[in-house]
């Protein structure tokens, strides 16, 4: 399993090295930068950074500016490292996107506790985003479910075996519940050619209905709109 990568942006070499030692004892990988501009460069070069510890007062580019710029494209947590006299900077940092702050001089255990807390929160967020993305290709209407990734269909939890053509037709309809598609539209979309003989669409629709409907003569999901076309009922 890959280690978690943490970016430390600190211009005081001794502090940066001490933080690196603390983090490495916890099993984290560490990369360092000496100012905000260098920190942004590191972020561009490493797309697997999961947390950044950023000092406020640094040459070339301060930490507040760096975090503000980084926040435009990145959602991993940022922790501000600040002296007690920099309360205003802490508030400003939190307002522009930092997630937490650690006051210097800091106790190593407090630093690690805050890092661990933010990482846990971020990893939960990544898991949630991953689940949402995976759900993007799952279409559900009532008890009818179609998974575009696994090519599986089920009704009330019971698997339904469809042919590839039947699957394509059902996927087209269930992606747009309530929308009525004509036979020509279905044919051209599924067969990827001009509609010539759309009677085949009717045959496939009938087969799909036999497989997904409890009572095919009185369909619950796949409806005919006479003279217009077919739709999956929006439930």
Biotite code that builds the C-alpha atoms (Angstrom):
import biotite.structure as struc

atoms = struc.array([
    struc.Atom([0.000, 0.000, 0.000], chain_id="A", res_id=1, res_name="UNK", atom_name="CA", element="C"),
    struc.Atom([1.378, 3.446, -0.933], chain_id="A", res_id=2, res_name="UNK", atom_name="CA", element="C"),
    struc.Atom([2.421, 5.736, 1.864], chain_id="A", res_id=3, res_name="UNK", atom_name="CA", element="C"),
    struc.Atom([0.636, 9.019, 2.472], chain_id="A", res_id=4, res_name="UNK", atom_name="CA", element="C"),
    struc.Atom([2.579, 11.953, 1.020], chain_id="A", res_id=5, res_name="UNK", atom_name="CA", element="C"),
    struc.Atom([2.746, 15.187, 3.029], chain_id="A", res_id=6, res_name="UNK", atom_name="CA", element="C"),
    struc.Atom([4.158, 18.512, 1.834], chain_id="A", res_id=7, res_name="UNK", atom_name="CA", element="C"),
    struc.Atom([5.995, 20.705, 4.366], chain_id="A", res_id=8, res_name="UNK", atom_name="CA", element="C"),
    struc.Atom([6.443, 24.344, 3.311], chain_id="A", res_id=9, res_name="UNK", atom_name="CA", element="C"),
    struc.Atom([8.726, 26.042, 5.841], chain_id="A", res_id=10, res_name="UNK", atom_name="CA", element="C"),
    struc.Atom([11.645, 28.415, 5.330], chain_id="A", res_id=11, res_name="UNK", atom_name="CA", element="C"),
    struc.Atom([13.342, 27.625, 8.653], chain_id="A", res_id=12, res_name="UNK", atom_name="CA", element="C"),
    struc.Atom([15.432, 24.570, 7.863], chain_id="A", res_id=13, res_name="UNK", atom_name="CA", element="C"),
    struc.Atom([15.631, 23.242, 11.449], chain_id="A", res_id=14, res_name="UNK", atom_name="CA", element="C"),
    struc.Atom([11.842, 23.370, 11.882], chain_id="A", res_id=15, res_name="UNK", atom_name="CA", element="C"),
    struc.Atom([11.235, 21.731, 8.495], chain_id="A", res_id=16, res_name="UNK", atom_name="CA", element="C"),
    struc.Atom([13.656, 18.918, 9.315], chain_id="A", res_id=17, res_name="UNK", atom_name="CA", element="C"),
    struc.Atom([12.113, 18.371, 12.755], chain_id="A", res_id=18, res_name="UNK", atom_name="CA", element="C"),
    struc.Atom([8.623, 18.133, 11.230], chain_id="A", res_id=19, res_name="UNK", atom_name="CA", element="C"),
    struc.Atom([9.938, 15.709, 8.629], chain_id="A", res_id=20, res_name="UNK", atom_name="CA", element="C"),
    struc.Atom([11.352, 13.449, 11.358], chain_id="A", res_id=21, res_name="UNK", atom_name="CA", element="C"),
    struc.Atom([8.071, 13.514, 13.330], chain_id="A", res_id=22, res_name="UNK", atom_name="CA", element="C"),
    struc.Atom([6.027, 12.643, 10.257], chain_id="A", res_id=23, res_name="UNK", atom_name="CA", element="C"),
    struc.Atom([8.351, 9.899, 9.065], chain_id="A", res_id=24, res_name="UNK", atom_name="CA", element="C"),
    struc.Atom([8.181, 8.193, 12.467], chain_id="A", res_id=25, res_name="UNK", atom_name="CA", element="C"),
    struc.Atom([4.436, 7.865, 11.761], chain_id="A", res_id=26, res_name="UNK", atom_name="CA", element="C"),
    struc.Atom([5.091, 6.210, 8.406], chain_id="A", res_id=27, res_name="UNK", atom_name="CA", element="C"),
    struc.Atom([4.381, 9.242, 6.197], chain_id="A", res_id=28, res_name="UNK", atom_name="CA", element="C"),
    struc.Atom([6.408, 10.242, 3.146], chain_id="A", res_id=29, res_name="UNK", atom_name="CA", element="C"),
    struc.Atom([7.519, 13.881, 3.179], chain_id="A", res_id=30, res_name="UNK", atom_name="CA", element="C"),
    struc.Atom([8.579, 16.431, 0.584], chain_id="A", res_id=31, res_name="UNK", atom_name="CA", element="C"),
    struc.Atom([9.711, 19.945, 1.508], chain_id="A", res_id=32, res_name="UNK", atom_name="CA", element="C"),
    struc.Atom([9.631, 23.438, 0.060], chain_id="A", res_id=33, res_name="UNK", atom_name="CA", element="C"),
    struc.Atom([11.218, 26.644, 1.400], chain_id="A", res_id=34, res_name="UNK", atom_name="CA", element="C"),
    struc.Atom([8.578, 29.165, 0.286], chain_id="A", res_id=35, res_name="UNK", atom_name="CA", element="C"),
    struc.Atom([5.077, 29.399, -1.137], chain_id="A", res_id=36, res_name="UNK", atom_name="CA", element="C"),
    struc.Atom([6.170, 29.582, -4.767], chain_id="A", res_id=37, res_name="UNK", atom_name="CA", element="C"),
    struc.Atom([8.260, 26.440, -4.356], chain_id="A", res_id=38, res_name="UNK", atom_name="CA", element="C"),
    struc.Atom([5.338, 24.829, -2.534], chain_id="A", res_id=39, res_name="UNK", atom_name="CA", element="C"),
    struc.Atom([3.000, 25.466, -5.477], chain_id="A", res_id=40, res_name="UNK", atom_name="CA", element="C"),
    struc.Atom([5.605, 23.966, -7.808], chain_id="A", res_id=41, res_name="UNK", atom_name="CA", element="C"),
    struc.Atom([5.760, 20.848, -5.629], chain_id="A", res_id=42, res_name="UNK", atom_name="CA", element="C"),
    struc.Atom([1.969, 20.522, -5.745], chain_id="A", res_id=43, res_name="UNK", atom_name="CA", element="C"),
    struc.Atom([2.044, 20.683, -9.544], chain_id="A", res_id=44, res_name="UNK", atom_name="CA", element="C"),
    struc.Atom([4.746, 18.009, -9.695], chain_id="A", res_id=45, res_name="UNK", atom_name="CA", element="C"),
    struc.Atom([3.177, 15.611, -7.170], chain_id="A", res_id=46, res_name="UNK", atom_name="CA", element="C"),
    struc.Atom([-0.473, 14.721, -7.738], chain_id="A", res_id=47, res_name="UNK", atom_name="CA", element="C"),
    struc.Atom([-0.560, 12.347, -4.758], chain_id="A", res_id=48, res_name="UNK", atom_name="CA", element="C"),
    struc.Atom([-0.091, 14.912, -1.960], chain_id="A", res_id=49, res_name="UNK", atom_name="CA", element="C"),
    struc.Atom([-2.735, 14.339, 0.722], chain_id="A", res_id=50, res_name="UNK", atom_name="CA", element="C"),
    struc.Atom([-1.883, 17.150, 3.159], chain_id="A", res_id=51, res_name="UNK", atom_name="CA", element="C"),
    struc.Atom([0.276, 20.276, 3.334], chain_id="A", res_id=52, res_name="UNK", atom_name="CA", element="C"),
    struc.Atom([1.789, 21.977, 6.387], chain_id="A", res_id=53, res_name="UNK", atom_name="CA", element="C"),
    struc.Atom([2.408, 25.598, 5.435], chain_id="A", res_id=54, res_name="UNK", atom_name="CA", element="C"),
    struc.Atom([4.252, 28.332, 7.333], chain_id="A", res_id=55, res_name="UNK", atom_name="CA", element="C"),
    struc.Atom([2.746, 31.810, 7.180], chain_id="A", res_id=56, res_name="UNK", atom_name="CA", element="C"),
    struc.Atom([5.756, 34.119, 7.027], chain_id="A", res_id=57, res_name="UNK", atom_name="CA", element="C"),
    struc.Atom([8.083, 33.092, 4.181], chain_id="A", res_id=58, res_name="UNK", atom_name="CA", element="C"),
    struc.Atom([10.152, 34.873, 1.514], chain_id="A", res_id=59, res_name="UNK", atom_name="CA", element="C"),
    struc.Atom([9.160, 34.994, -2.186], chain_id="A", res_id=60, res_name="UNK", atom_name="CA", element="C"),
    struc.Atom([5.550, 33.959, -1.455], chain_id="A", res_id=61, res_name="UNK", atom_name="CA", element="C"),
    struc.Atom([3.871, 33.790, 1.966], chain_id="A", res_id=62, res_name="UNK", atom_name="CA", element="C"),
    struc.Atom([1.776, 30.849, 3.100], chain_id="A", res_id=63, res_name="UNK", atom_name="CA", element="C"),
    struc.Atom([-1.570, 32.651, 2.902], chain_id="A", res_id=64, res_name="UNK", atom_name="CA", element="C"),
    struc.Atom([-1.045, 33.511, -0.768], chain_id="A", res_id=65, res_name="UNK", atom_name="CA", element="C"),
    struc.Atom([0.140, 29.999, -1.514], chain_id="A", res_id=66, res_name="UNK", atom_name="CA", element="C"),
    struc.Atom([-2.897, 28.348, 0.082], chain_id="A", res_id=67, res_name="UNK", atom_name="CA", element="C"),
    struc.Atom([-5.266, 30.720, -1.698], chain_id="A", res_id=68, res_name="UNK", atom_name="CA", element="C"),
    struc.Atom([-3.731, 29.855, -5.069], chain_id="A", res_id=69, res_name="UNK", atom_name="CA", element="C"),
    struc.Atom([-3.533, 26.112, -4.342], chain_id="A", res_id=70, res_name="UNK", atom_name="CA", element="C"),
    struc.Atom([-7.166, 26.003, -3.221], chain_id="A", res_id=71, res_name="UNK", atom_name="CA", element="C"),
    struc.Atom([-8.300, 26.929, -6.732], chain_id="A", res_id=72, res_name="UNK", atom_name="CA", element="C"),
    struc.Atom([-7.467, 23.416, -7.970], chain_id="A", res_id=73, res_name="UNK", atom_name="CA", element="C"),
    struc.Atom([-6.809, 21.190, -4.952], chain_id="A", res_id=74, res_name="UNK", atom_name="CA", element="C"),
    struc.Atom([-8.992, 19.924, -2.110], chain_id="A", res_id=75, res_name="UNK", atom_name="CA", element="C"),
    struc.Atom([-6.527, 18.164, 0.203], chain_id="A", res_id=76, res_name="UNK", atom_name="CA", element="C"),
    struc.Atom([-6.176, 19.699, 3.706], chain_id="A", res_id=77, res_name="UNK", atom_name="CA", element="C"),
    struc.Atom([-3.821, 22.579, 4.493], chain_id="A", res_id=78, res_name="UNK", atom_name="CA", element="C"),
    struc.Atom([-2.530, 23.201, 8.022], chain_id="A", res_id=79, res_name="UNK", atom_name="CA", element="C"),
    struc.Atom([-1.050, 26.589, 8.826], chain_id="A", res_id=80, res_name="UNK", atom_name="CA", element="C"),
    struc.Atom([2.116, 26.831, 10.911], chain_id="A", res_id=81, res_name="UNK", atom_name="CA", element="C"),
    struc.Atom([2.068, 30.208, 12.667], chain_id="A", res_id=82, res_name="UNK", atom_name="CA", element="C"),
    struc.Atom([3.664, 32.061, 15.548], chain_id="A", res_id=83, res_name="UNK", atom_name="CA", element="C"),
    struc.Atom([1.429, 33.189, 18.412], chain_id="A", res_id=84, res_name="UNK", atom_name="CA", element="C"),
    struc.Atom([1.677, 36.794, 17.205], chain_id="A", res_id=85, res_name="UNK", atom_name="CA", element="C"),
    struc.Atom([0.079, 35.895, 13.862], chain_id="A", res_id=86, res_name="UNK", atom_name="CA", element="C"),
    struc.Atom([-3.535, 35.438, 15.000], chain_id="A", res_id=87, res_name="UNK", atom_name="CA", element="C"),
    struc.Atom([-4.840, 37.626, 12.174], chain_id="A", res_id=88, res_name="UNK", atom_name="CA", element="C"),
    struc.Atom([-3.000, 35.446, 9.664], chain_id="A", res_id=89, res_name="UNK", atom_name="CA", element="C"),
    struc.Atom([-4.565, 32.337, 11.188], chain_id="A", res_id=90, res_name="UNK", atom_name="CA", element="C"),
    struc.Atom([-8.054, 33.790, 10.738], chain_id="A", res_id=91, res_name="UNK", atom_name="CA", element="C"),
    struc.Atom([-7.245, 34.927, 7.210], chain_id="A", res_id=92, res_name="UNK", atom_name="CA", element="C"),
    struc.Atom([-5.812, 31.509, 6.387], chain_id="A", res_id=93, res_name="UNK", atom_name="CA", element="C"),
    struc.Atom([-8.902, 29.692, 7.635], chain_id="A", res_id=94, res_name="UNK", atom_name="CA", element="C"),
    struc.Atom([-11.097, 32.091, 5.672], chain_id="A", res_id=95, res_name="UNK", atom_name="CA", element="C"),
    struc.Atom([-9.293, 31.447, 2.382], chain_id="A", res_id=96, res_name="UNK", atom_name="CA", element="C"),
    struc.Atom([-9.257, 27.669, 2.636], chain_id="A", res_id=97, res_name="UNK", atom_name="CA", element="C"),
    struc.Atom([-6.880, 26.367, 5.320], chain_id="A", res_id=98, res_name="UNK", atom_name="CA", element="C"),
    struc.Atom([-8.370, 23.537, 7.398], chain_id="A", res_id=99, res_name="UNK", atom_name="CA", element="C"),
    struc.Atom([-6.547, 24.022, 10.702], chain_id="A", res_id=100, res_name="UNK", atom_name="CA", element="C"),
    struc.Atom([-3.506, 25.655, 12.266], chain_id="A", res_id=101, res_name="UNK", atom_name="CA", element="C"),
    struc.Atom([-0.679, 24.737, 14.622], chain_id="A", res_id=102, res_name="UNK", atom_name="CA", element="C"),
    struc.Atom([0.973, 27.417, 16.715], chain_id="A", res_id=103, res_name="UNK", atom_name="CA", element="C"),
    struc.Atom([4.783, 27.552, 16.883], chain_id="A", res_id=104, res_name="UNK", atom_name="CA", element="C"),
    struc.Atom([6.542, 26.445, 18.960], chain_id="A", res_id=105, res_name="UNK", atom_name="CA", element="C"),
    struc.Atom([4.431, 23.310, 18.815], chain_id="A", res_id=106, res_name="UNK", atom_name="CA", element="C"),
    struc.Atom([4.355, 20.075, 20.758], chain_id="A", res_id=107, res_name="UNK", atom_name="CA", element="C"),
    struc.Atom([5.116, 17.188, 18.375], chain_id="A", res_id=108, res_name="UNK", atom_name="CA", element="C"),
    struc.Atom([2.193, 15.093, 19.629], chain_id="A", res_id=109, res_name="UNK", atom_name="CA", element="C"),
    struc.Atom([-0.252, 17.958, 19.001], chain_id="A", res_id=110, res_name="UNK", atom_name="CA", element="C"),
    struc.Atom([1.100, 18.434, 15.484], chain_id="A", res_id=111, res_name="UNK", atom_name="CA", element="C"),
    struc.Atom([0.734, 14.726, 14.719], chain_id="A", res_id=112, res_name="UNK", atom_name="CA", element="C"),
    struc.Atom([-2.747, 14.593, 16.247], chain_id="A", res_id=113, res_name="UNK", atom_name="CA", element="C"),
    struc.Atom([-3.932, 17.441, 14.008], chain_id="A", res_id=114, res_name="UNK", atom_name="CA", element="C"),
    struc.Atom([-2.288, 15.911, 10.947], chain_id="A", res_id=115, res_name="UNK", atom_name="CA", element="C"),
    struc.Atom([-3.874, 12.521, 11.638], chain_id="A", res_id=116, res_name="UNK", atom_name="CA", element="C"),
    struc.Atom([-7.275, 14.102, 12.213], chain_id="A", res_id=117, res_name="UNK", atom_name="CA", element="C"),
    struc.Atom([-7.205, 16.010, 8.929], chain_id="A", res_id=118, res_name="UNK", atom_name="CA", element="C"),
    struc.Atom([-5.982, 12.984, 7.005], chain_id="A", res_id=119, res_name="UNK", atom_name="CA", element="C"),
    struc.Atom([-8.792, 10.824, 8.377], chain_id="A", res_id=120, res_name="UNK", atom_name="CA", element="C"),
    struc.Atom([-11.310, 13.461, 7.345], chain_id="A", res_id=121, res_name="UNK", atom_name="CA", element="C"),
    struc.Atom([-9.795, 13.799, 3.880], chain_id="A", res_id=122, res_name="UNK", atom_name="CA", element="C"),
    struc.Atom([-9.677, 10.031, 3.309], chain_id="A", res_id=123, res_name="UNK", atom_name="CA", element="C"),
    struc.Atom([-13.358, 9.776, 4.273], chain_id="A", res_id=124, res_name="UNK", atom_name="CA", element="C"),
    struc.Atom([-14.057, 12.539, 1.763], chain_id="A", res_id=125, res_name="UNK", atom_name="CA", element="C"),
    struc.Atom([-12.112, 10.720, -0.970], chain_id="A", res_id=126, res_name="UNK", atom_name="CA", element="C"),
    struc.Atom([-14.038, 7.526, -0.257], chain_id="A", res_id=127, res_name="UNK", atom_name="CA", element="C"),
    struc.Atom([-17.332, 9.374, -0.487], chain_id="A", res_id=128, res_name="UNK", atom_name="CA", element="C"),
    struc.Atom([-16.329, 11.011, -3.797], chain_id="A", res_id=129, res_name="UNK", atom_name="CA", element="C"),
    struc.Atom([-15.242, 7.634, -5.144], chain_id="A", res_id=130, res_name="UNK", atom_name="CA", element="C"),
    struc.Atom([-18.603, 6.118, -4.223], chain_id="A", res_id=131, res_name="UNK", atom_name="CA", element="C"),
    struc.Atom([-20.465, 9.007, -5.831], chain_id="A", res_id=132, res_name="UNK", atom_name="CA", element="C"),
    struc.Atom([-18.465, 8.567, -9.024], chain_id="A", res_id=133, res_name="UNK", atom_name="CA", element="C"),
    struc.Atom([-19.141, 4.860, -9.112], chain_id="A", res_id=134, res_name="UNK", atom_name="CA", element="C"),
    struc.Atom([-22.842, 5.605, -8.633], chain_id="A", res_id=135, res_name="UNK", atom_name="CA", element="C"),
    struc.Atom([-22.825, 7.887, -11.675], chain_id="A", res_id=136, res_name="UNK", atom_name="CA", element="C"),
    struc.Atom([-23.180, 4.824, -13.902], chain_id="A", res_id=137, res_name="UNK", atom_name="CA", element="C"),
    struc.Atom([-25.930, 3.161, -11.883], chain_id="A", res_id=138, res_name="UNK", atom_name="CA", element="C"),
    struc.Atom([-29.486, 4.008, -12.940], chain_id="A", res_id=139, res_name="UNK", atom_name="CA", element="C"),
    struc.Atom([-32.443, 3.196, -10.727], chain_id="A", res_id=140, res_name="UNK", atom_name="CA", element="C"),
    struc.Atom([-36.173, 3.597, -11.248], chain_id="A", res_id=141, res_name="UNK", atom_name="CA", element="C"),
    struc.Atom([-38.232, 1.927, -8.562], chain_id="A", res_id=142, res_name="UNK", atom_name="CA", element="C"),
    struc.Atom([-37.081, -1.681, -8.306], chain_id="A", res_id=143, res_name="UNK", atom_name="CA", element="C"),
    struc.Atom([-35.381, -1.574, -11.721], chain_id="A", res_id=144, res_name="UNK", atom_name="CA", element="C"),
    struc.Atom([-31.603, -1.065, -11.593], chain_id="A", res_id=145, res_name="UNK", atom_name="CA", element="C"),
    struc.Atom([-29.061, -0.930, -14.430], chain_id="A", res_id=146, res_name="UNK", atom_name="CA", element="C"),
    struc.Atom([-25.288, -0.777, -13.873], chain_id="A", res_id=147, res_name="UNK", atom_name="CA", element="C"),
    struc.Atom([-23.567, 0.596, -16.982], chain_id="A", res_id=148, res_name="UNK", atom_name="CA", element="C"),
    struc.Atom([-20.107, -0.461, -15.759], chain_id="A", res_id=149, res_name="UNK", atom_name="CA", element="C"),
    struc.Atom([-20.843, -4.104, -14.951], chain_id="A", res_id=150, res_name="UNK", atom_name="CA", element="C"),
    struc.Atom([-23.566, -4.455, -17.612], chain_id="A", res_id=151, res_name="UNK", atom_name="CA", element="C"),
    struc.Atom([-25.922, -5.880, -14.994], chain_id="A", res_id=152, res_name="UNK", atom_name="CA", element="C"),
    struc.Atom([-29.672, -5.383, -14.681], chain_id="A", res_id=153, res_name="UNK", atom_name="CA", element="C"),
    struc.Atom([-31.865, -6.367, -11.771], chain_id="A", res_id=154, res_name="UNK", atom_name="CA", element="C"),
    struc.Atom([-35.505, -6.039, -10.757], chain_id="A", res_id=155, res_name="UNK", atom_name="CA", element="C"),
    struc.Atom([-36.249, -5.986, -7.035], chain_id="A", res_id=156, res_name="UNK", atom_name="CA", element="C"),
    struc.Atom([-32.750, -7.361, -6.472], chain_id="A", res_id=157, res_name="UNK", atom_name="CA", element="C"),
    struc.Atom([-33.212, -10.287, -8.852], chain_id="A", res_id=158, res_name="UNK", atom_name="CA", element="C"),
    struc.Atom([-30.754, -10.403, -11.787], chain_id="A", res_id=159, res_name="UNK", atom_name="CA", element="C"),
    struc.Atom([-32.142, -10.119, -15.303], chain_id="A", res_id=160, res_name="UNK", atom_name="CA", element="C"),
    struc.Atom([-30.272, -11.476, -18.318], chain_id="A", res_id=161, res_name="UNK", atom_name="CA", element="C"),
    struc.Atom([-30.457, -9.183, -21.338], chain_id="A", res_id=162, res_name="UNK", atom_name="CA", element="C"),
    struc.Atom([-28.813, -9.480, -24.743], chain_id="A", res_id=163, res_name="UNK", atom_name="CA", element="C"),
    struc.Atom([-26.305, -6.711, -25.643], chain_id="A", res_id=164, res_name="UNK", atom_name="CA", element="C"),
    struc.Atom([-28.900, -5.015, -27.877], chain_id="A", res_id=165, res_name="UNK", atom_name="CA", element="C"),
    struc.Atom([-31.572, -5.215, -25.186], chain_id="A", res_id=166, res_name="UNK", atom_name="CA", element="C"),
    struc.Atom([-29.135, -3.761, -22.667], chain_id="A", res_id=167, res_name="UNK", atom_name="CA", element="C"),
    struc.Atom([-28.315, -0.811, -24.941], chain_id="A", res_id=168, res_name="UNK", atom_name="CA", element="C"),
    struc.Atom([-31.986, -0.044, -25.489], chain_id="A", res_id=169, res_name="UNK", atom_name="CA", element="C"),
    struc.Atom([-32.795, -0.229, -21.792], chain_id="A", res_id=170, res_name="UNK", atom_name="CA", element="C"),
    struc.Atom([-29.764, 1.885, -20.904], chain_id="A", res_id=171, res_name="UNK", atom_name="CA", element="C"),
    struc.Atom([-30.819, 4.570, -23.372], chain_id="A", res_id=172, res_name="UNK", atom_name="CA", element="C"),
    struc.Atom([-34.320, 4.687, -21.893], chain_id="A", res_id=173, res_name="UNK", atom_name="CA", element="C"),
    struc.Atom([-33.436, 4.489, -18.192], chain_id="A", res_id=174, res_name="UNK", atom_name="CA", element="C"),
    struc.Atom([-30.830, 7.249, -18.493], chain_id="A", res_id=175, res_name="UNK", atom_name="CA", element="C"),
    struc.Atom([-33.691, 9.593, -19.437], chain_id="A", res_id=176, res_name="UNK", atom_name="CA", element="C"),
    struc.Atom([-36.700, 8.519, -17.339], chain_id="A", res_id=177, res_name="UNK", atom_name="CA", element="C"),
    struc.Atom([-39.956, 9.979, -18.550], chain_id="A", res_id=178, res_name="UNK", atom_name="CA", element="C"),
    struc.Atom([-38.519, 10.933, -21.939], chain_id="A", res_id=179, res_name="UNK", atom_name="CA", element="C"),
    struc.Atom([-40.261, 9.354, -24.917], chain_id="A", res_id=180, res_name="UNK", atom_name="CA", element="C"),
    struc.Atom([-37.981, 8.025, -27.669], chain_id="A", res_id=181, res_name="UNK", atom_name="CA", element="C"),
    struc.Atom([-39.317, 7.153, -31.096], chain_id="A", res_id=182, res_name="UNK", atom_name="CA", element="C"),
    struc.Atom([-38.448, 3.848, -32.743], chain_id="A", res_id=183, res_name="UNK", atom_name="CA", element="C"),
    struc.Atom([-36.252, 5.745, -35.205], chain_id="A", res_id=184, res_name="UNK", atom_name="CA", element="C"),
    struc.Atom([-34.299, 7.428, -32.378], chain_id="A", res_id=185, res_name="UNK", atom_name="CA", element="C"),
    struc.Atom([-33.771, 4.127, -30.596], chain_id="A", res_id=186, res_name="UNK", atom_name="CA", element="C"),
    struc.Atom([-32.680, 2.363, -33.771], chain_id="A", res_id=187, res_name="UNK", atom_name="CA", element="C"),
    struc.Atom([-30.220, 5.084, -34.800], chain_id="A", res_id=188, res_name="UNK", atom_name="CA", element="C"),
    struc.Atom([-28.731, 5.289, -31.297], chain_id="A", res_id=189, res_name="UNK", atom_name="CA", element="C"),
    struc.Atom([-28.376, 1.539, -30.694], chain_id="A", res_id=190, res_name="UNK", atom_name="CA", element="C"),
    struc.Atom([-27.464, 0.334, -34.188], chain_id="A", res_id=191, res_name="UNK", atom_name="CA", element="C"),
    struc.Atom([-25.582, 3.525, -35.055], chain_id="A", res_id=192, res_name="UNK", atom_name="CA", element="C"),
    struc.Atom([-27.072, 3.735, -38.541], chain_id="A", res_id=193, res_name="UNK", atom_name="CA", element="C"),
    struc.Atom([-30.046, 5.341, -40.255], chain_id="A", res_id=194, res_name="UNK", atom_name="CA", element="C"),
    struc.Atom([-33.366, 3.824, -39.271], chain_id="A", res_id=195, res_name="UNK", atom_name="CA", element="C"),
    struc.Atom([-34.626, 1.531, -42.009], chain_id="A", res_id=196, res_name="UNK", atom_name="CA", element="C"),
    struc.Atom([-36.520, -1.302, -40.374], chain_id="A", res_id=197, res_name="UNK", atom_name="CA", element="C"),
    struc.Atom([-37.732, -0.209, -36.941], chain_id="A", res_id=198, res_name="UNK", atom_name="CA", element="C"),
    struc.Atom([-39.923, -3.280, -36.456], chain_id="A", res_id=199, res_name="UNK", atom_name="CA", element="C"),
    struc.Atom([-36.885, -4.895, -34.858], chain_id="A", res_id=200, res_name="UNK", atom_name="CA", element="C"),
    struc.Atom([-37.056, -2.244, -32.128], chain_id="A", res_id=201, res_name="UNK", atom_name="CA", element="C"),
    struc.Atom([-40.585, -3.338, -31.278], chain_id="A", res_id=202, res_name="UNK", atom_name="CA", element="C"),
    struc.Atom([-39.439, -6.956, -31.016], chain_id="A", res_id=203, res_name="UNK", atom_name="CA", element="C"),
    struc.Atom([-36.591, -6.048, -28.650], chain_id="A", res_id=204, res_name="UNK", atom_name="CA", element="C"),
    struc.Atom([-38.881, -3.858, -26.552], chain_id="A", res_id=205, res_name="UNK", atom_name="CA", element="C"),
    struc.Atom([-41.297, -6.765, -26.206], chain_id="A", res_id=206, res_name="UNK", atom_name="CA", element="C"),
    struc.Atom([-38.442, -9.057, -25.132], chain_id="A", res_id=207, res_name="UNK", atom_name="CA", element="C"),
    struc.Atom([-37.184, -6.541, -22.564], chain_id="A", res_id=208, res_name="UNK", atom_name="CA", element="C"),
    struc.Atom([-40.658, -6.159, -21.155], chain_id="A", res_id=209, res_name="UNK", atom_name="CA", element="C"),
    struc.Atom([-41.019, -9.936, -20.814], chain_id="A", res_id=210, res_name="UNK", atom_name="CA", element="C"),
    struc.Atom([-37.840, -9.961, -18.725], chain_id="A", res_id=211, res_name="UNK", atom_name="CA", element="C"),
    struc.Atom([-38.295, -6.931, -16.465], chain_id="A", res_id=212, res_name="UNK", atom_name="CA", element="C"),
    struc.Atom([-42.054, -6.709, -15.974], chain_id="A", res_id=213, res_name="UNK", atom_name="CA", element="C"),
    struc.Atom([-44.100, -8.743, -13.493], chain_id="A", res_id=214, res_name="UNK", atom_name="CA", element="C"),
    struc.Atom([-47.068, -8.407, -15.859], chain_id="A", res_id=215, res_name="UNK", atom_name="CA", element="C"),
    struc.Atom([-45.775, -7.594, -19.377], chain_id="A", res_id=216, res_name="UNK", atom_name="CA", element="C"),
    struc.Atom([-49.307, -6.796, -20.584], chain_id="A", res_id=217, res_name="UNK", atom_name="CA", element="C"),
    struc.Atom([-49.668, -4.195, -17.865], chain_id="A", res_id=218, res_name="UNK", atom_name="CA", element="C"),
    struc.Atom([-46.089, -2.796, -17.659], chain_id="A", res_id=219, res_name="UNK", atom_name="CA", element="C"),
    struc.Atom([-44.839, -0.879, -14.664], chain_id="A", res_id=220, res_name="UNK", atom_name="CA", element="C"),
    struc.Atom([-41.503, 0.306, -16.065], chain_id="A", res_id=221, res_name="UNK", atom_name="CA", element="C"),
    struc.Atom([-41.342, 0.156, -19.852], chain_id="A", res_id=222, res_name="UNK", atom_name="CA", element="C"),
    struc.Atom([-44.307, 2.031, -21.308], chain_id="A", res_id=223, res_name="UNK", atom_name="CA", element="C"),
    struc.Atom([-45.560, 2.589, -24.848], chain_id="A", res_id=224, res_name="UNK", atom_name="CA", element="C"),
    struc.Atom([-46.744, 6.059, -25.782], chain_id="A", res_id=225, res_name="UNK", atom_name="CA", element="C"),
    struc.Atom([-48.969, 5.156, -28.709], chain_id="A", res_id=226, res_name="UNK", atom_name="CA", element="C"),
    struc.Atom([-48.006, 6.793, -31.966], chain_id="A", res_id=227, res_name="UNK", atom_name="CA", element="C"),
    struc.Atom([-44.910, 8.363, -30.402], chain_id="A", res_id=228, res_name="UNK", atom_name="CA", element="C"),
    struc.Atom([-42.514, 5.809, -28.932], chain_id="A", res_id=229, res_name="UNK", atom_name="CA", element="C"),
    struc.Atom([-41.259, 4.262, -25.706], chain_id="A", res_id=230, res_name="UNK", atom_name="CA", element="C"),
    struc.Atom([-40.124, 5.418, -22.288], chain_id="A", res_id=231, res_name="UNK", atom_name="CA", element="C"),
    struc.Atom([-39.061, 4.197, -18.889], chain_id="A", res_id=232, res_name="UNK", atom_name="CA", element="C"),
    struc.Atom([-41.583, 5.524, -16.372], chain_id="A", res_id=233, res_name="UNK", atom_name="CA", element="C"),
    struc.Atom([-40.128, 8.021, -13.938], chain_id="A", res_id=234, res_name="UNK", atom_name="CA", element="C"),
    struc.Atom([-40.813, 6.490, -10.518], chain_id="A", res_id=235, res_name="UNK", atom_name="CA", element="C"),
])
